[in-house]
Amino acid sequence: MQDKVERPLRVLISGGGTGGHIFPAVSIANELRRRLPGTDILFVGAEGRMEMERVPAAGYDITGLPVAGFDRRRLWRNIPVLVKLMRSMRKARKVLADFQPDIAVGVGGYASGPMLKAAQKKGLPTLIQEQNSYAGVTNKLLAKEAGAICVAYDGMERFFPAEKIIKTGNPVRADIFNCTLSPDEAKRKLGMNAGKPLVLVVGGSLGARTVNESIAAAMDAITGAGAQILWQTGKIYADECEAVAKGRSDVKATAFISDMATAYRAADIVVSRAGAGTISELQLLGLPAVLVPSPNVAEDHQRKNAQALVDAGAAVMVLDADARGTLGGVVVGLLADTERCATLARNIRTMALEGSASRIVDEIYRLVDLKNN
């Protein structure tokens, strides 16, 4: 696409709450700055959520809204939430008045709703980026007035107007592609045995209790099958998981893996939650995966993300409720079936969409041009 926008834009990017929202948002911002270095970008997040730290660490300004999520099970607890929503709408209008953006981009998360709704009421172009195979409530409510809806999965016409949907894929962290080591070299760099298959376990930055307990229960079976385990436990569970792995040369437990590019290169099989960002990384890298969807997410969207891959023969799913008893056997079975692992890797790679951030920025420029012409 030929860019028509000749001046640096003022772009507002709203959302967050999880790395799955924050990484795509920062990737979009980076691509905007790469295209036109003078582009002025302001992030809007939710006060107290991880974006308030992660976004400044990436080099961008952010302001927070006092917004919180609705409690769908205990409705009587939502009176304070409604008060916060009204305060957030007022602050969103002030942010627009002060920043004067050309366009507002929503990536999902608590802050995205009030911020994009305020932008739409002001007549600004808005773009939604939906990472999951099952659309969130906020994005469905915003879709009617959005100029474009960028998605990563087919079949999203169930949720959004078909004429507004653009399949762009999910932007991912650019640094996951930085590793130039061979798999054996990557294993050695991580302090692992180059001669053994490596099972990489990632449960997110905070960790996942079910995944950790399942790996602890399956540790002997997996290592007994000749493999080794690199286990990102999350900071909440680090002490107990490191104690379980203490003294074992074939299991390395750590709260956080800072060099994911090397970890991915070393991995023969990945065990992970089924967040949209992680799935997009696995697709682009072509890694065989066992997905354990979190049941504690809105609309059970992780299970639906995983099911989309299972239906394509591109991953194996183990439900959270079954994981403690079955995860080890599934991993051991894959370790013994190299042909199936190769098939999973090939199929998941065919689902990858490259250049997602660039495609989304193309749409941002298109919407601004439409507004201006």
C-alpha positions as CSV (number, residue, x, y, z in Angstrom):
1,M,0.0,0.0,0.0
2,Q,1.3,3.5,-0.9
3,D,1.2,5.8,2.1
4,K,-0.7,9.0,1.3
5,V,-0.2,10.5,4.8
6,E,2.8,12.9,4.5
7,R,2.8,14.5,7.9
8,P,3.5,12.8,11.2
9,L,0.2,11.8,12.8
10,R,-1.0,12.2,16.4
11,V,-2.1,8.7,17.3
12,L,-3.9,7.6,20.5
13,I,-3.5,3.9,21.4
14,S,-5.8,2.6,24.2
15,G,-6.0,-0.7,26.0
16,G,-3.9,-3.2,28.0
17,G,-4.3,-5.3,31.1
18,T,-2.2,-8.2,29.8
19,G,0.9,-8.7,27.8
20,G,-1.4,-10.0,25.0
21,H,-2.8,-6.5,24.6
22,I,0.3,-4.5,25.4
23,F,2.8,-6.2,23.0
24,P,0.6,-5.6,19.9
25,A,0.0,-2.0,21.0
26,V,3.7,-1.3,21.3
27,S,4.4,-3.1,18.0
28,I,1.9,-0.8,16.3
29,A,3.5,2.2,17.9
30,N,7.0,1.1,16.8
31,E,5.8,0.6,13.2
32,L,4.2,4.1,13.2
33,R,7.4,5.7,14.4
34,R,9.5,3.6,11.9
35,R,7.3,4.9,9.0
36,L,7.3,8.6,10.2
37,P,9.7,9.2,13.0
38,G,7.9,12.4,14.1
39,T,4.6,10.6,14.8
40,D,3.3,11.6,18.2
41,I,1.8,8.7,20.2
42,L,0.0,8.7,23.5
43,F,-1.1,5.5,25.2
44,V,-4.2,5.3,27.5
45,G,-4.4,2.5,29.9
46,A,-6.1,1.5,33.1
47,E,-4.7,2.8,36.4
48,G,-2.9,0.1,38.3
49,R,-2.6,-2.3,35.4
50,M,0.7,-3.6,33.9
51,E,0.6,-1.2,30.9
52,M,1.3,1.7,33.3
53,E,4.8,0.2,33.7
54,R,5.4,-1.7,30.5
55,V,4.5,1.1,28.1
56,P,6.9,3.7,29.6
57,A,9.6,1.0,29.6
58,A,9.1,0.7,25.9
59,G,9.7,4.5,25.5
60,Y,6.1,5.9,25.2
61,D,4.0,8.2,27.3
62,I,0.8,6.8,28.9
63,T,-2.0,8.2,30.9
64,G,-4.4,6.1,33.0
65,L,-8.1,6.0,33.4
66,P,-9.7,4.9,36.7
67,V,-11.6,2.1,34.9
68,A,-12.3,-1.4,36.2
69,G,-13.9,-4.6,34.8
70,F,-17.4,-5.6,35.6
71,D,-18.1,-8.5,38.0
72,R,-20.5,-10.6,35.9
73,R,-21.3,-13.1,38.7
74,R,-21.9,-10.6,41.5
75,L,-23.8,-7.8,39.9
76,W,-24.3,-5.9,43.1
77,R,-20.6,-5.2,43.3
78,N,-20.7,-3.1,40.1
79,I,-21.9,0.2,41.6
80,P,-18.3,1.4,42.2
81,V,-17.4,0.1,38.8
82,L,-20.1,2.3,37.2
83,V,-18.8,5.3,39.1
84,K,-15.3,4.6,37.8
85,L,-16.7,4.2,34.3
86,M,-18.3,7.7,34.5
87,R,-15.1,9.2,35.8
88,S,-13.2,7.4,33.0
89,M,-15.5,8.8,30.3
90,R,-14.9,12.4,31.6
91,K,-11.2,11.9,31.7
92,A,-11.3,10.3,28.2
93,R,-12.9,13.5,26.8
94,K,-10.2,15.6,28.5
95,V,-7.5,13.4,27.0
96,L,-9.0,13.9,23.5
97,A,-9.3,17.7,24.0
98,D,-5.7,18.0,25.2
99,F,-4.0,15.6,22.8
100,Q,-6.1,16.2,19.7
101,P,-5.4,12.9,18.0
102,D,-5.9,12.2,14.3
103,I,-7.1,8.6,15.1
104,A,-7.8,6.4,18.1
105,V,-6.7,2.7,18.1
106,G,-8.1,0.2,20.6
107,V,-6.3,-3.1,21.4
108,G,-8.7,-4.4,24.0
109,G,-8.6,-4.2,27.8
110,Y,-10.5,-2.1,30.3
111,A,-9.4,1.4,29.1
112,S,-10.2,0.7,25.4
113,G,-14.0,1.0,25.9
114,P,-14.4,4.5,27.4
115,M,-11.5,5.9,25.3
116,L,-12.7,4.7,21.9
117,K,-16.3,5.5,22.7
118,A,-15.3,9.1,23.5
119,A,-13.4,9.3,20.3
120,Q,-16.3,7.9,18.3
121,K,-18.7,10.5,19.8
122,K,-16.3,13.2,18.8
123,G,-16.3,11.9,15.2
124,L,-12.7,10.7,15.2
125,P,-11.7,7.7,13.1
126,T,-11.2,4.6,15.2
127,L,-9.6,1.2,14.6
128,I,-10.1,-1.9,16.6
129,Q,-7.5,-4.7,16.9
130,E,-9.1,-7.9,18.1
131,Q,-6.5,-10.5,19.0
132,N,-8.7,-13.5,19.8
133,S,-10.9,-15.9,17.8
134,Y,-13.8,-15.0,20.0
135,A,-14.4,-11.2,20.2
136,G,-14.6,-9.4,23.5
137,V,-17.7,-7.6,24.7
138,T,-16.0,-4.1,24.5
139,N,-14.9,-4.6,20.9
140,K,-18.3,-5.9,19.8
141,L,-19.9,-2.8,21.3
142,L,-17.4,-0.5,19.6
143,A,-17.6,-2.2,16.2
144,K,-20.6,-0.4,14.7
145,E,-18.8,3.0,14.7
146,A,-15.3,1.7,14.1
147,G,-13.7,2.5,10.7
148,A,-11.7,-0.8,10.6
149,I,-11.5,-4.0,12.6
150,C,-8.2,-5.8,12.4
151,V,-8.4,-9.5,13.2
152,A,-6.2,-12.6,13.4
153,Y,-8.7,-15.4,12.7
154,D,-11.2,-16.3,10.0
155,G,-14.9,-16.4,10.8
156,M,-15.0,-13.1,12.7
157,E,-18.1,-12.0,10.8
158,R,-20.0,-13.7,13.7
159,F,-19.1,-10.7,15.8
160,F,-18.3,-7.8,13.5
161,P,-19.7,-6.1,10.2
162,A,-18.0,-8.1,7.5
163,E,-17.2,-5.0,5.4
164,K,-15.0,-3.6,8.2
165,I,-12.9,-6.7,8.9
166,I,-9.3,-6.9,7.7
167,K,-7.3,-10.0,8.5
168,T,-4.0,-8.7,9.6
169,G,-2.8,-11.2,12.2
170,N,-1.5,-10.1,15.6
171,P,1.7,-8.1,16.0
172,V,4.2,-9.8,18.1
173,R,7.5,-8.8,19.9
174,A,10.1,-8.2,17.3
175,D,12.8,-9.5,19.6
176,I,11.6,-13.1,19.4
177,F,13.1,-13.3,15.9
178,N,16.6,-12.1,17.0
179,C,18.1,-15.4,17.8
180,T,20.7,-16.6,15.2
181,L,21.8,-19.7,17.2
182,S,21.2,-23.2,16.2
183,P,18.8,-25.2,18.5
184,D,21.8,-27.0,20.1
185,E,23.6,-23.7,20.6
186,A,20.5,-22.2,22.1
187,K,20.2,-25.0,24.6
188,R,23.8,-24.6,25.7
189,K,23.4,-20.9,26.1
190,L,20.5,-21.5,28.4
191,G,22.6,-24.0,30.4
192,M,20.7,-27.0,29.1
193,N,21.9,-30.3,27.5
194,A,22.3,-29.9,23.7
195,G,21.8,-33.6,23.2
196,K,18.3,-33.8,24.8
197,P,14.8,-32.6,23.6
198,L,13.7,-29.6,25.5
199,V,10.2,-28.9,26.7
200,L,9.6,-25.2,27.2
201,V,6.9,-24.3,29.7
202,V,5.5,-20.8,29.8
203,G,2.5,-19.8,31.9
204,G,2.6,-16.0,31.4
205,S,4.5,-13.3,33.4
206,L,2.5,-14.0,36.6
207,G,2.5,-17.7,36.1
208,A,-0.4,-20.3,35.9
209,R,-1.1,-22.4,38.9
210,T,-2.6,-25.3,37.0
211,V,0.3,-25.4,34.5
212,N,2.8,-25.3,37.3
213,E,1.2,-28.0,39.4
214,S,0.8,-30.2,36.2
215,I,4.4,-29.9,35.3
216,A,5.5,-30.7,38.9
217,A,3.3,-33.8,38.7
218,A,4.6,-34.8,35.3
219,M,8.3,-33.9,35.8
220,D,9.5,-37.4,36.4
221,A,7.5,-38.8,33.4
222,I,8.9,-36.1,31.0
223,T,12.5,-36.4,32.1
224,G,12.1,-40.2,32.2
225,A,11.3,-40.0,28.5
226,G,14.7,-38.5,27.9
227,A,13.7,-34.8,27.8
228,Q,14.6,-31.8,29.8
229,I,12.4,-28.9,31.0
230,L,12.9,-25.2,30.9
231,W,10.1,-23.9,33.1
232,Q,9.0,-20.3,33.4
233,T,7.0,-20.4,36.6
234,G,5.9,-16.8,36.9
235,K,6.9,-14.7,39.9
236,I,4.0,-15.7,42.1
237,Y,5.0,-19.4,42.0
238,A,8.7,-19.1,41.7
239,D,9.8,-20.2,45.2
240,E,7.7,-23.3,45.3
241,C,8.5,-24.4,41.8
242,E,12.2,-23.8,42.1
243,A,12.2,-25.9,45.3
244,V,10.5,-28.7,43.4
245,A,13.2,-28.5,40.7
246,K,16.1,-28.0,43.1
247,G,19.1,-30.4,42.5
248,R,17.9,-31.6,39.1
249,S,20.1,-31.1,36.1
250,D,17.3,-31.9,33.7
251,V,14.8,-29.2,35.0
252,K,15.5,-25.5,35.2
253,A,12.8,-23.5,36.9
254,T,12.9,-19.7,36.8
255,A,10.4,-16.9,37.5
256,F,10.9,-15.2,34.2
257,I,12.8,-15.9,30.9
258,S,14.1,-12.6,29.6
259,D,15.6,-14.1,26.4
260,M,12.5,-15.6,24.9
261,A,14.1,-15.7,21.4
262,T,16.7,-18.1,22.6
263,A,14.2,-20.1,24.6
264,Y,12.0,-20.6,21.6
265,R,14.9,-21.6,19.4
266,A,15.9,-24.2,22.0
267,A,12.4,-25.6,22.4
268,D,11.3,-28.9,20.8
269,I,7.8,-28.7,22.3
270,V,6.1,-25.7,24.0
271,V,3.6,-26.0,26.8
272,S,1.6,-22.8,27.2
273,R,-1.6,-21.0,28.0
274,A,-3.6,-20.1,24.9
275,G,-3.4,-16.3,24.9
276,A,-3.6,-14.7,21.4
277,G,-0.1,-13.2,21.6
278,T,1.6,-16.4,22.5
279,I,-0.3,-18.3,19.8
280,S,0.8,-15.7,17.2
281,E,4.4,-16.2,18.3
282,L,4.1,-20.0,18.0
283,Q,2.6,-19.6,14.6
284,L,5.3,-17.4,13.3
285,L,8.0,-19.6,14.7
286,G,6.4,-22.9,13.7
287,L,6.6,-24.6,17.0
288,P,4.6,-27.7,18.1
289,A,2.6,-26.8,21.2
290,V,0.4,-28.2,23.9
291,L,-2.1,-25.5,24.9
292,V,-3.7,-25.4,28.3
293,P,-6.3,-22.6,28.0
294,S,-7.0,-20.5,31.1
295,P,-10.6,-20.8,32.2
296,N,-10.4,-17.5,34.0
297,V,-10.8,-15.2,31.0
298,A,-13.8,-13.4,29.5
299,E,-16.0,-15.5,27.2
300,D,-13.6,-18.5,27.7
301,H,-11.7,-17.0,24.7
302,Q,-8.5,-18.9,25.3
303,R,-10.3,-22.3,24.9
304,K,-11.7,-20.9,21.6
305,N,-8.3,-19.7,20.5
306,A,-6.9,-23.2,21.2
307,Q,-9.8,-25.0,19.5
308,A,-9.2,-23.0,16.3
309,L,-5.7,-24.5,16.2
310,V,-6.8,-28.0,17.1
311,D,-9.4,-27.9,14.3
312,A,-6.5,-27.0,11.9
313,G,-4.3,-29.9,13.2
314,A,-1.9,-27.2,14.4
315,A,-1.8,-27.8,18.2
316,V,-2.9,-30.2,21.0
317,M,-5.2,-28.9,23.7
318,V,-5.4,-30.1,27.3
319,L,-8.3,-28.5,29.3
320,D,-7.3,-26.9,32.5
321,A,-9.5,-29.2,34.5
322,D,-7.8,-32.3,33.1
323,A,-4.2,-31.0,33.1
324,R,-3.0,-32.3,36.4
325,G,-3.8,-35.8,35.4
326,T,-3.1,-35.8,31.7
327,L,-0.6,-33.2,30.7
328,G,2.4,-35.3,31.3
329,G,1.1,-38.2,29.3
330,V,0.3,-35.9,26.4
331,V,3.8,-34.4,26.4
332,V,5.5,-37.8,26.7
333,G,3.4,-39.0,23.7
334,L,4.5,-36.1,21.6
335,L,8.2,-36.7,22.5
336,A,7.9,-40.2,21.2
337,D,6.1,-39.1,18.0
338,T,8.4,-36.9,16.0
339,E,6.3,-37.2,12.9
340,R,3.3,-35.8,14.7
341,C,5.4,-33.0,16.1
342,A,6.6,-32.2,12.6
343,T,3.0,-32.1,11.4
344,L,1.9,-29.8,14.2
345,A,4.9,-27.5,13.5
346,R,4.1,-27.4,9.7
347,N,0.4,-26.8,10.3
348,I,0.8,-24.0,12.9
349,R,3.3,-22.2,10.6
350,T,0.7,-22.1,7.8
351,M,-1.6,-20.1,10.0
352,A,1.0,-17.4,10.6
353,L,0.4,-13.9,9.2
354,E,3.6,-11.9,8.8
355,G,3.9,-8.1,8.8
356,S,0.9,-7.7,11.0
357,A,2.0,-4.3,12.5
358,S,2.6,-3.0,9.0
359,R,-0.8,-4.1,7.8
360,I,-2.5,-2.4,10.7
361,V,-0.5,0.9,10.2
362,D,-1.6,0.8,6.5
363,E,-5.2,0.8,7.8
364,I,-4.5,3.6,10.2
365,Y,-3.2,5.8,7.3
366,R,-6.2,4.8,5.2
367,L,-8.7,5.9,7.8
368,V,-6.9,9.2,8.4
369,D,-6.8,9.8,4.6
370,L,-10.6,9.1,4.4
371,K,-11.3,11.6,7.2
372,N,-9.2,14.3,5.6
373,N,-10.4,13.9,2.0
